[in-house]
Each structure stands twice: as structure tokens, then as C-alpha cells.
Amino acid sequence: MAHSLDITVVGGGMITYDLILPSLYHLQRTGIVNKISVCSLDSVPLKILRNSKEITEAFPGQDFQAYPSLSVPENEKYPDLYKEVIARMKPRQVVVVAMPDQLHYPVIMEALKHNQHILCVKPLVLKYEQTVEIEKTALERGLFIGVEYHKRFDRRALIAKRSYALRHFGDFIIGEAKLIEPYFYRSSNFQNWFTCDNTDPFVYIGCHYVDLVYFITGLKPVEISVSGVKGKFPNGNEGYMWTNGRVRFENSALLSVTNGLGYPDQAAGSNEQNLQMFFEGNNRTGMLKHDDQFRGVEHSYLEGIGCGGSFFNYVSPDFYRVVPWEGPGFKPIGYGFESVAAIVGMAHRIENDTADLSVAESLGKRREMIKEVDEKGIIATPANSYINELVIEAARLSILNNGETALIEYEPRPHVKLR
Ligand SMILES: NC(=O)c1ccc[n+]([C@@H]2O[C@H](COP(=O)([O-])OP(=O)(O)OC[C@H]3O[C@@H](n4cnc5c(N)ncnc54)[C@H](O)[C@@H]3O)[C@@H](O)[C@H]2O)c1
């Protein structure tokens, strides 16, 4: 067996707190993960992670190495510290990229330079050309990159993918997807970066459902038009609060995608999300409908401990929860955990299967295994999910041009342009 892998998480914000660190702690218990380091811009989020009652109760006795140290003043910034931390790692361990979207590219390139496998939260990067460069560099060095599109690991998506391949539905022809995040997001750190020039709800969350339709059907998007409604954040910054996008796929099928930062805080939430798809068959049609919000569990609390301070909540048992188990503390369950486990587990398997090979044989075998993952199309990789970077580029082009249609052309080389 290969030794368990050391992990450096770069970025200590919401996604690290809610999903990444707890998942890594559980993988540490199972022997996949060895030492965990978390590197952040400053010490503030690291203190929150270290002092979290929720995390320490679930994972008693487990800890991470903090960079910078928790004792440095909170206002001191360390934007380049991740480079030193990555440079000190043993080769072919795992770097987790969990910082704001526009910073993924430099961290990924740094990790590749130091021969590290990578788990990157979505989106991998914001430009198609960067994906191509990343894929090429990683393959040359035999390094595995998994992009954490966790909706792919939701059982209903996996079932749909299999059923579509078995032609139980017919050909996808038209569909609707919705994902509306809570209103309280507007008063979070979002107001500092979720501005019109940086991003919009389609790019931030709509891309999950475009990826999902691609995941289920294998159809590539070819045309996108996104319109937005602007609003002001509490700090006065202007952002797109709502968007509606229309995506046409290579077989002419259409998907309408509605997104926003505005699910009522007082509602049962925690957000609104669903997908419905219609299909054409022989003399009849097929359909699938996923309610991704209400998954059949309702809780009414004595205090307002629900999402957004609510008393009554729809609770998803499917994405991520910690629950009692036979071992110490609690264990994570759900497709969020399964997605992290699949990506880190794949890096571990690659190292395990090549541990006893010569340098040249190991490189050849690692490349072969990476290509198998690309081909399988379950874990998102630069090679099998590059349509997402094209979709993001096209969506930004469209929304900044008042909803004009942007085209994604795949020949002779994938690129995006206004119609
Ligand atoms: N459903 C999903 O897949 C999902 C959900 C939430 C977030 N995300 C993605 O996760 C990423 C992070 O989002 P978040 O919500 O955690 O953001 P956040 O603002 O809560 O956290 C960002 C973190 O990055 C750190 N950071 C910034 N610059 C740094 C630097 N130079 N060196 C080290 N750390 C640095 C900050 O200290 C902060 O801890 C984004 O790419 C986002 O799109 C994905």
C-alpha cells in the first residue's frame, strides 16, 4: 500500500468549513489522508476552523497545521504564503484549491510546478485556454486533477446518467433548471466580490446545472444567452442579483436556467433548486424531474437555528450532514463528501498502484489511469469538463452585452464569440 497522502488546502472560507475540511478529517480516519495543512490569506478563517464546536465535536482529537500561524495579527495578509507551503510538500501529495475563482489558476500552476495532484473546487478556471494549459502540464507530469462538481455524485444524477445511456428517456429536447441561493448571501463577503464586472448568478451556480445536463446526456452546449437584473448590496456595490440563461445544445435542445441571490431567509429553504428535462422518443416522449430542494425531510425547531434564522426547514439528507456512527464523534455523509472522497481517493489509488514501479513505468501508468478517469466522465477533470470554462466565457460575454447570444464553436479549436 502507498502511504496515506499529505494534503494542503489553500483557502479557508465557507466551502472549506462546510465540506472540505470535515471530509478530509474523515478520510484521515480511514487512512487515505495523512497530515492536513490549511493555508489562508490571514489568520481569521483559520481561527474559525480551529475553534468550530461543530467540527471538533465531529472529529475529536483531529487537527490541521495552520498557515499563517493563529498567533499572527488578524490584519496581516499573506497572499504568497501558499507558495512556500506547497514548495515544502513531498512530491505527489494533494493540493486542494478552495479560494476565490479568479485565484484558482495561479495556485493550480504552482501546485503542478511542485508535482502535486489537485482537487479544485468548481470552476476549475475562468478561461478555456487556461484549462488546456493545465490539462497538458498535468498529463505530462502524470498528475491527477479532479474538479469538485459535487452534483455529479448526487444519486439521482448518477441514476439519470445511466438511464440516459440505456435510452430509457429518448433524446434530451427541452428543460428547465433553477437554483436560487439565500437572500442573506447579500450581506456576506459576497458583497465584496460578487459585482457585475466579476460574476453573476448564472456563472456562480447556473453552471452546476449546465454541467449536470452535460454529465447526464453528453451533449455539448453551443449557444448561450444570459440576461441579468442588477441590484445593490448593503455596502453599495452593484451586482447581478438575478439571471435567466438559455443554453442551446449541439442537438438543438434548449435548457432554461434561472438563478439568483434571493431565496427568502424566512422560508424553509435552505435554497430553491430543481431540474426538469423532456426527451423525444419513438412516438412518445420521456421526462425526468428532480426536486433538489425538498427531499422529503421537514424539521421544526424550538429556536431559529435553521438556515437564515428560520424555525421550520426542509433538511437535505443528501448533500452533506454529519451523523452518528460506530466510531468517535460523527461521520460525514452525502454526495458532497462522496465527491471529495472520490477525488482524493483517486489520487491515492494512482499513487498506490504505481508505488513499486520505476520512474518511467510509474509516469506511463499514471497517465494511463488519468486518461481512464477522463474517459469514464464521472469525476470532472480538465479533459472531460472543459465545456464549463467555455460556458462561463460565453455567459460573461452575453450578460455584459445585454443578453446577446454568444456562440461556442468547437472547430477548428474551441472558442467563444458573439453571434
Ligand atoms: N457548490 C460548490 O461547488 C461551491 C460552493 C461554494 C463555493 N465554491 C467555490 O469555492 C471557492 C471558495 O469559495 P468560498 O465560498 O469558500 O469563499 P470564501 O470567500 O468564503 O473563502 C475564500 C478563502 O480564500 C482565502 N484566500 C484568498 N486569497 C488567498 C491567498 N492569496 N492565499 C491563501 N488563501 C487565500 C481567504 O482567506 C478565504 O479563506 C470559490 O471558487 C467558489 O466558487 C464552490
The ligand as an ORCA input file, in Angstrom:
! r2SCAN-3c Opt
* xyz 0 1
  N     -21.187     24.246     -4.703
  C     -19.887     24.396     -4.860
  O     -19.247     23.629     -5.538
  C     -19.227     25.552     -4.189
  C     -19.864     26.167     -3.114
  C     -19.231     27.256     -2.523
  C     -18.023     27.715     -3.022
  N     -17.437     27.108     -4.073
  C     -16.169     27.623     -4.628
  O     -15.187     27.604     -3.607
  C     -14.293     28.697     -3.785
  C     -14.143     29.450     -2.483
  O     -15.428     29.908     -2.121
  P     -15.805     30.234     -0.602
  O     -17.279     30.399     -0.594
  O     -15.153     29.264      0.324
  O     -15.136     31.683     -0.485
  P     -14.745     32.494      0.829
  O     -14.702     33.929      0.415
  O     -15.598     32.093      1.983
  O     -13.259     31.957      1.140
  C     -12.162     32.226      0.325
  C     -10.893     31.893      1.091
  O      -9.782     32.104      0.231
  C      -8.735     32.611      1.041
  N      -7.751     33.313      0.209
  C      -7.901     34.398     -0.572
  N      -6.708     34.755     -1.104
  C      -5.791     33.861     -0.635
  C      -4.390     33.696     -0.804
  N      -3.685     34.515     -1.596
  N      -3.786     32.676     -0.165
  C      -4.461     31.827      0.640
  N      -5.815     31.929      0.837
  C      -6.461     32.930      0.205
  C      -9.430     33.532      2.025
  O      -8.611     33.710      3.172
  C     -10.686     32.740      2.339
  O     -10.443     31.888      3.427
  C     -14.810     29.502     -4.972
  O     -14.105     29.111     -6.120
  C     -16.258     29.060     -5.070
  O     -16.784     29.174     -6.384
  C     -17.995     26.011     -4.643
*
